[in-house]
């Protein structure tokens, strides 16, 4: 069931400054709250003051990943 859900839905979406994971957990993260991003083993680890979100970049379409990187470049935070 989980595979089917993730197969037919986008991995995550960005809308109105909110990054939302489209999986069963449905985690959300305000882009303005991101304090640092760490690249590790093909993943982005986004950290805020209170939470952390890991995004596996290897399962994202290359065009979508480029758009995501463009959105991240608009923000002010620390790259680790």
N, C-alpha and C positions, 0 to 999 in steps of 0.2 A: 504494500500500500504506500509506504513512504517513498519508494523509488518512483512509482507512478506519479505521485503528487509533485515531486521535484522535477521529474522529466517534463511534465506539461506546464509547469510554472517557471517563471524566471527565477534565477538564483537569488537575486535581490533587486530592489527598485529604489530609486531616489526620486522623491517628490516633496516639494515644499520644504526643502532643507532637511528632510528626514530620510535616512537610509534604513530600509526595512528588509529584513531577511524573509524570503518567501518559503519558509519551511514550517514544520509543525511547531517549532518554538516561537516563531514570529518576532524575534528580537528587533528592537528599534534603537536607532542612535541618531541624535541630532548632530548634523555635520558641524554646526557652530561650536559644539562641545568637545570636538576632537582636540586633544592636546599633543598627541604624538602618534606616529605610524612607524611600525617596524616591519621591514621586509625580512622574512625568514622562510627558507625552503619552499619558495613559490607561493607563500601566503602573505597577506597584509594583516598585521595585527593593529587594529585601531583602538586607541586607549583614550578614555575620558577620565575625569577625576574620580568617577565612581564605577565605571564598567570597562569591559574589554570585549572586542568583537573580532573574530578571525574570519578572513575571507580567503578562500582558496582560489587563486587567480588562474589556476590551470584548467578549471572547468568553465571559465567565462569565455564567451566568443571574443576573438581578438578585437573586433570593431567595438564591442561593448566595453572591453577593458580599456581601450584607448579613450573612450568617452568618460569612463570612470576616472582615469588618470587626469584628464582635463578638469573634471570637477574638483579633484583633490588639489590641483595646482592653484585653484582660486582661493583656497583656505590658507590660514596662517597657523602653522603648527611645526613641531620638531620631527624631522625624519631621523630615525635611529638605525 
